[in-house]
Amino acid sequence: MSRRVSLSFRSRRLPARGFTLIEILLALALVALLLVALNTFIFSMSELWGQKTEPRLFDQHVRAVTRFLEHELRAASLPPAARPNSTPIGLQEVRPQNGIMEKMLTFELPAGSRLFTWPERPLPEVVCSFQARPNEGLVLLWHSRLEKNFESDPPRETVVSPLVTGLLYEYFEADTNRWTKETALKLDPQGQPMTPQRLRLQFTYAKMKRESVVTLPTLGEGLPVF
């Protein structure tokens, strides 16, 4: 009797049913909408991140170049590079590889710099100069006093930054108590170029422009007073 009741109960259960075509289409539509929304979010975030990446990297480059110059100039103004009664950072005539003699800010690094790539073993007593060139950027010129043809051969050249598009020389006018900016070295009453107190670097990348100021250290800042 119990077996018959069990069979009768089983026979009355509703048959198993699958998803209808409409339900499947609705599920696919919902999944597609979620994927579209997710892709839109991802692409919008990547676009927003990309727009902020270039200015941030550009600013980092400007700071890195500025710190590099400040470090090298500071090293040149401290012992053993700087000596008493000397001018660690001054103006000297330099003939670059293009053959055009020019007065440039010049300093000496006894231990060289990490940017120097020597053809043979590195040498000490490296004399350095730098200039901003159109379509090239900020160029560092350097060679060692210990090289055989130091006086005759032009210095080697290393591009510090291709994004430097201008170099201004700043002088402090004590009479007017203000700073003046010059695109070329200022001349004294005798017609001799004067060493500036500050340098202003101008950087350009795409439509972005930045400026940074490098103060030239003096001998009194690095050497102790005896």
N, C-alpha and C positions, 0 to 999 in steps of 0.2 A: 504493500500500500504506500509506504513512504517513498519507494522508488518511483511509483507512478506520479505522485505529487511533485517530486523533484523534476521529472521530465516535463510535466505540465507547466511548472514554473519557468523552466528554461525556455520552453516554446513560446511563452508569452513575452519574453524580454525583447526590447526594441533592437533591431539589427544595427550593427556598428556603421557609422556614416563618416565619410571623408569631407575635406573642404570643398566647397563649391567653387566654380570658376570665378564668381564675383568676389568671394572672400580672398582668393589667391591674388586677383588683380588689385584689390584694396591693400593687401599686405605689401605687394610689390610697389605700389604707389607711395605708401608710407615710408618704406625703406629708401626709395629714390629721393623723396623729399628730405629725409634725414641726411643722406649722403651729399645732396646739393648744399644743404645748410652747413654741413661740416666742412666741405671743400671751400665754400665761400668764406667761412671763418678763418680757415687755415691760410688761404691766399691773401685775405685782407691783413692778417697778422704778419705774414711774411713781407707783404708790401710795405706795411708800416715799419717793420723792423729794418727793411732794406733802406728806406728813406732816412732813417736815423743812423744807419751804420756809417755811411760815407762822411757825414759831418763829424761823427765821433772819431773815426780813423784819421780824418784830416786834422782835427785838433790835436790828436795824439802825435801825429807827425810833426806839427809845428812845435809842440812842447819838446819833443825829443831832439830836434835840430837845435833849438835854443839852448837846451841843457848841454848838448855836446859842445857848442861854441863856448858857453860859459865855463865849462870844465877845462877845455884846452887853454883858454886864455888865462884862467886862474892858475893852471899848472905852469904856464910860462912866466907868471909874475911871482912865483914862489921859488925859494932855493930848491935845488941847485941851479935851476934855469936862470933865475934873476940874480944878478950880482950887485953889490953896492956901487953906487954912482953910475948905474947903467940904465938904459931905457929898455925894459923887457918887451914892450909893445910899441913899435914905432913905424915910421914910414920909410920904405926903401924902394929903390928902383928895381923892378923885376922884369925880366924878359921871358914871357911865357912861350909856349910852343908855337903860337902864331907869329912870334917875332916882333910884336909891338911892345916896346918898353913902356912901363907904366909904374907910377908910384902906388904901392899897395901897403896895407897894414901887414906888418911882418912880426913874427915872434918865433921863439926857439923852444923846441921840446927835446930835452936830452934823451928821454926814453922813447921818443916817437909817439905814435898813436895807433889805436886799434884799427883804424881805417886804412893804414898804409899797407900796401901789398908789394913787398920787395921782390925783385927778380932773383936775388940771391939771399944771403943772410941779412937780417935787419941790422942797420947801423944806427948809432946814437948821434947826438948833436944835429937834429933835424931842424932845418930852417923852413918855416911855413909862412905862406901868404894865402889870401883868399880874395875872390872877387865874384860878383854876380854878373852872369852873362846872359844875354837874350837867347831864348830857346835852348839853353843848357842848364841854367840854374845856378846854385851856389857851388863854386869850384874851389877846392883846396889845392894849392900848389906847394910842393915840398921836395926837398932833397937834403942830403947830409953833407956837412962840411968835410967829412972824411972821404968822400968820393973823389976819384982822381980828377975828373973834369968838372968839379963843383963850380968853378968860375965861368966856364965856357958853355957847358950844356944847360939847356933849359930845365927847369924843375919838372918833376912828374906831376900829373894832375889826377885828382879824384873828385868826382861829383858827390858832394855831401847831400844835396837835395835838388832834384829837378823841378821842384815846385816853387822855388824862390824866384820871383820875377822882378824884384827890386831890392836895392840896398841903399839906404839913406844914412848920411853922416849927421849926427846931432852934436851941436856945440852949445855950451852954456854961456850966455852973454851976461857978465857980471854987471855991466852998466844998466841994462834993462831988466835984469833978474828974470830972464826967460830963455827958453830953449829955441834954437833955430834948426831947421832941417835943410840939408843940402844934398843934392843929387851927385855932387862931385866934392872932392876935398877942398875945404876952405883955405884961402891963402891969407897969410899974415901981411902986415904992412910992407915987408921986404919981398913979398911975392913968393914966399915959400909955403908949401902945403903944411897944414896944421893937423895934428893928431886929434881926432874927435874924442869926446867923452863917452858917447853912446853910439850904438849901431841900431838901426831899425830895419828889420827884415820884413819884406812883403811877400806873402805866399798866395798863390792862386791855383785853384783846382776847379775845373768846370766853371760854375757861376759863383763859387764860394771864394771869399777873400779873407785873409787874416794878416795881422801884423804882430810882431813880437820885438821887444827891446832887449838888447844886450849891453850892459854897462861894462866898459873897459876898466879892468882893475889897474890900480897904480902901484908903483913900487912900495909906497908907504903902507899899503894894505897888507902886503905879504911879508915884508922883512921886519924883524924886530928893531927897535930903536936902542942903540947902545950909548 
